[in-house]
Amino acid sequence: MINTFGGGKGTRIWICGDLHCDNLGSFTDSTGRLVYDLNDFDESVIADFQMDLWRLATSLVLACRENKKNSRNAARLAESCAKGYWRELKSCRWYENVRYGPWDEEQASSSLRHFLSHTKKHQGFPAMLDRWTKAGKGGLRFKVQGNPDLEPLPIESVKKIEKALLAYAHELKHWPMEKPRMFEIQDITRRLNSGVGSEGLHRYYALIRVKDNGADPYRILDIKRQLTPSPWEYLPKKARRKTREFCGDSQSLRVDLASRALSRHTDPWLGRLDLKDEEFSVRERSPYRAHMPPGLLDEDASYQLGAILARAHCRTRDSFAKKAFESIKGDKSRFRMQTVAIALGYADQVLLDYQGFRENNKRSTQGP
């Protein structure tokens, strides 16, 4: 099925690898602009572009079902996503600069535009710091006591992470200050309850203070251990070989390269560090980090998510837009219908798997 509109080296690019609705969201890019774009690259690999599109369309179908909508509504969301992807791909094919344009309030429309406007108004540095930190001796500290999402670290672990962060600072570009003493480390804590697959025991938050950075000197760096991506064993051999050509067996390098390939105005804090013989990625936690609630994911929003994905894919390689355009243009209707069929079937399987998981979990807790 993948060979109908791809499957060859011309449509094999860096993909997100886990592109559900919640892995697109709002954040501020390195220019300070509030955008809506891909925001998670932990599962990224080099593979056919359709794997991202199918997974995104499936998540839209699941979101629709979560809101008690019928199968016709779900099919429309998946079709709108495929339609948005195709039309934006076509634009990127003819106008190369389109792929580098940000999807901000000016570009967004309808529910997505209202969402960005609301996010801009109600979130920001004060709200983020109020949630995660409190005033202490010598400045802000993480709000650990009574917070189920954070856990204090032993002083030995804190010192090791501080040392690794100073080495990480040497590798950053000259932003926003001269290296290597770009920032002061205020506090470090362990991040818990951060979602399935996030490896809570191997994820940390570092509160840093950027010198001479005006009214908003504090930043929170998300330090996350990177493992072999979950789709790795199911990828075609060519896709695995191509991914290894770029990053070898370094998982933090894989995430770094994918982030830079798929993003526009990449997070300036993006980097890598080694800790206890484990690899970690580093990036800033945006004070405007959020994603659209399932109830707002209508046909127009689905269309825009498909278009946002197309732009990200076209950034990865100059020739991709032309190759993908040529593979789809002969039968655009079939391209949309195939996406819908896969999304509906995939969503059915997800629900069956979840039901089986719950039943097994219930039996295991009840015991023999």
HUMO-V92368 format. One record per residue. N is the residue number from 1. SS is DSSP state (2 for helix, 1 for strand, 0 for the rest). PSI is psi in whole degrees, -180 to 180 (999 if undefined). D_CENTER is the distance of its C-alpha to the mean C-alpha in Angstrom with 2 decimals. Layout:
# HUMO-V92368
N&SS&PSI&D_CENTER  N&SS&PSI&D_CENTER
This chain:
# HUMO-V92368
1&0&-34&26.15  2&2&-24&23.46  3&2&-13&26.34  4&2&-43&27.33  5&0&19&24.82  6&0&-140&23.49  7&0&-14&23.73  8&0&180&25.11  9&2&-23&24.07  10&2&-24&23.83  11&2&17&20.78  12&1&116&19.14  13&1&177&16.20  14&1&127&12.93  15&1&163&10.60  16&0&-42&7.11  17&0&-19&9.51  18&0&54&8.12  19&0&79&7.48  20&0&174&9.05  21&2&-36&9.58  22&2&-7&7.95  23&2&14&4.32  24&1&140&5.83  25&1&-179&7.75  26&1&146&10.32  27&1&167&10.72  28&1&131&13.42  29&0&-174&13.21  30&0&-13&15.87  31&0&-6&18.53  32&0&2&18.16  33&0&136&17.32  34&1&121&15.39  35&1&169&12.97  36&1&118&10.73  37&1&-180&8.00  38&1&138&4.67  39&0&12&2.71  40&0&125&1.71  41&0&17&5.00  42&0&-30&7.53  43&0&12&9.07  44&0&140&9.33  45&1&171&12.98  46&1&118&15.46  47&1&-180&16.57  48&1&141&17.77  49&0&-28&15.71  50&2&-25&17.00  51&2&-39&15.08  52&2&-47&11.85  53&2&-45&14.18  54&2&-41&16.06  55&2&-40&13.32  56&2&-46&12.08  57&2&-39&15.82  58&2&-42&16.50  59&2&-32&14.17  60&2&-39&16.02  61&2&-44&19.25  62&2&-38&18.53  63&2&-38&17.71  64&2&-44&20.96  65&2&-35&22.88  66&2&-31&21.70  67&0&15&23.38  68&0&30&26.50  69&0&155&26.43  70&0&174&28.42  71&2&-29&27.46  72&2&-43&28.47  73&2&-40&25.93  74&2&-42&23.19  75&2&-36&24.37  76&2&-38&24.34  77&2&-44&20.68  78&2&-41&19.83  79&2&-39&22.39  80&2&-38&21.18  81&2&-46&17.68  82&2&-38&19.50  83&2&-43&21.86  84&2&-38&19.32  85&2&-48&17.74  86&2&-47&21.29  87&2&-37&22.60  88&2&-35&19.88  89&2&-42&20.28  90&2&-42&23.96  91&2&-42&23.58  92&2&-30&21.63  93&2&-42&24.40  94&2&-28&27.14  95&0&96&25.67  96&2&-31&23.53  97&2&-19&22.66  98&2&-40&20.84  99&2&-22&17.70  100&2&-1&17.51  101&0&139&18.07  102&0&145&15.65  103&0&86&14.95  104&0&-165&16.64  105&0&-36&19.45  106&0&-38&21.86  107&0&-36&19.95  108&0&161&18.77  109&0&164&21.44  110&2&-130&22.72  111&2&-35&20.61  112&2&-39&17.40  113&2&-42&19.64  114&2&-38&21.25  115&2&-45&18.06  116&2&-39&17.10  117&2&-42&20.73  118&2&-43&20.78  119&2&-44&17.75  120&2&-36&19.44  121&2&-37&22.66  122&2&-7&21.81  123&0&172&19.13  124&0&-173&19.32  125&2&-45&20.46  126&2&-43&23.48  127&2&-41&21.67  128&2&-46&19.02  129&2&-34&21.87  130&2&-34&24.06  131&2&-40&21.70  132&2&-17&21.09  133&1&170&24.23  134&1&159&27.97  135&1&140&30.76  136&1&-177&32.56  137&0&126&35.02  138&0&9&33.89  139&1&-163&30.95  140&1&152&27.95  141&1&159&26.97  142&1&144&24.36  143&0&85&25.59  144&0&-43&25.87  145&0&125&28.97  146&0&4&28.42  147&0&113&24.61  148&0&-9&23.30  149&0&-10&19.85  150&1&152&21.45  151&1&136&24.15  152&0&154&26.47  153&0&149&26.77  154&0&150&30.09  155&2&-33&31.34  156&2&-42&31.37  157&2&-39&27.62  158&2&-44&27.04  159&2&-39&29.27  160&2&-40&27.54  161&2&-39&24.10  162&2&-44&25.81  163&2&-42&27.42  164&2&-37&24.24  165&2&-36&22.60  166&2&-37&25.68  167&2&-39&25.36  168&2&-39&21.71  169&2&-33&23.06  170&2&-27&25.44  171&2&-11&22.75  172&0&157&21.03  173&0&175&22.24  174&0&58&24.80  175&0&138&22.51  176&0&-1&23.36  177&0&177&26.55  178&0&140&28.58  179&0&160&27.52  180&0&-14&27.97  181&0&69&28.80  182&0&-29&25.99  183&1&165&25.51  184&1&135&27.20  185&1&120&25.62  186&1&-42&26.59  187&1&155&25.28  188&1&137&23.11  189&1&166&22.27  190&1&137&20.58  191&1&128&17.62  192&0&171&18.44  193&0&43&17.47  194&0&19&13.73  195&0&159&13.12  196&0&132&14.12  197&0&1&13.35  198&0&-6&12.38  199&0&66&15.91  200&2&-35&17.12  201&2&-6&20.15  202&2&39&18.26  203&1&136&16.03  204&1&154&17.57  205&1&135&17.48  206&1&124&19.71  207&1&120&21.34  208&1&157&22.65  209&1&118&25.06  210&1&127&24.95  211&0&139&28.54  212&0&47&30.04  213&0&29&26.91  214&0&-141&28.74  215&0&-22&28.00  216&0&73&24.50  217&0&-16&24.97  218&1&144&22.67  219&1&152&19.10  220&1&120&17.09  221&1&132&15.46  222&1&112&13.05  223&1&110&14.63  224&1&131&13.15  225&1&138&15.11  226&0&128&13.79  227&0&175&15.61  228&0&130&16.36  229&0&143&13.63  230&0&-31&14.94  231&0&3&15.65  232&2&-48&17.66  233&2&-15&21.06  234&2&0&20.70  235&0&150&19.90  236&0&152&22.92  237&2&-37&24.72  238&2&-38&24.19  239&2&-42&20.42  240&2&-42&20.69  241&2&-42&23.33  242&2&-40&21.44  243&2&-42&18.39  244&2&-30&21.04  245&2&-32&22.78  246&2&-40&20.01  247&2&2&19.11  248&0&-130&21.93  249&0&17&21.12  250&0&113&19.04  251&2&-33&15.69  252&2&-36&14.65  253&2&-38&15.80  254&2&-47&13.84  255&2&-40&10.47  256&2&-49&12.10  257&2&-41&13.40  258&2&-41&10.42  259&2&-44&8.60  260&2&-33&11.98  261&2&-41&12.68  262&2&-15&9.97  263&0&160&9.91  264&0&132&12.99  265&0&62&14.50  266&0&146&12.20  267&0&119&12.11  268&0&-14&15.73  269&0&0&15.33  270&0&129&13.10  271&1&-170&15.37  272&1&152&16.64  273&1&155&19.45  274&1&137&21.67  275&1&122&23.01  276&0&42&25.59  277&0&23&25.08  278&1&153&21.41  279&1&136&18.45  280&1&146&15.87  281&1&153&13.04  282&1&134&13.43  283&1&163&11.55  284&1&142&12.65  285&0&114&11.83  286&0&137&12.20  287&0&-9&15.24  288&0&22&13.96  289&0&122&10.76  290&1&163&11.25  291&0&156&10.65  292&0&133&13.66  293&0&151&15.99  294&2&-33&17.05  295&2&-19&20.40  296&2&-3&19.27  297&0&84&17.73  298&0&-171&20.83  299&2&-39&21.67  300&2&-43&21.07  301&2&-40&17.55  302&2&-40&16.85  303&2&-45&18.45  304&2&-37&16.27  305&2&-40&12.97  306&2&-40&14.67  307&2&-40&15.74  308&2&-42&12.44  309&2&-42&11.28  310&2&-43&14.72  311&2&-44&14.52  312&2&-44&11.45  313&2&-40&13.41  314&2&-22&16.56  315&2&-26&15.47  316&2&-32&15.23  317&0&135&18.97  318&0&-35&21.84  319&0&-9&23.56  320&2&-45&20.81  321&2&-43&21.50  322&2&-44&25.16  323&2&-48&24.84  324&2&-38&22.62  325&2&-46&24.82  326&2&-34&27.90  327&2&-23&26.73  328&2&-32&26.06  329&2&-26&28.68  330&2&-24&31.56  331&2&72&30.44  332&2&-36&27.75  333&2&-42&28.99  334&2&-36&28.60  335&2&-45&25.04  336&2&-46&24.22  337&2&-35&26.38  338&2&-41&24.98  339&2&-43&21.42  340&2&-47&22.97  341&2&-43&25.03  342&2&-42&22.29  343&2&-43&20.04  344&2&-44&23.08  345&2&-41&24.18  346&2&-41&20.86  347&2&-40&20.60  348&2&-44&24.19  349&2&-38&23.50  350&2&-44&20.61  351&2&-40&23.11  352&2&-43&25.83  353&2&-41&23.82  354&2&-41&22.95  355&2&-43&26.64  356&2&-40&27.73  357&2&-45&25.50  358&2&-40&27.04  359&2&-44&30.50  360&2&-40&30.22  361&2&-38&28.90  362&2&-43&31.77  363&2&-40&34.30  364&2&-33&33.14  365&2&-29&33.46  366&2&-27&36.85  367&0&179&38.18  368&0&999&41.07
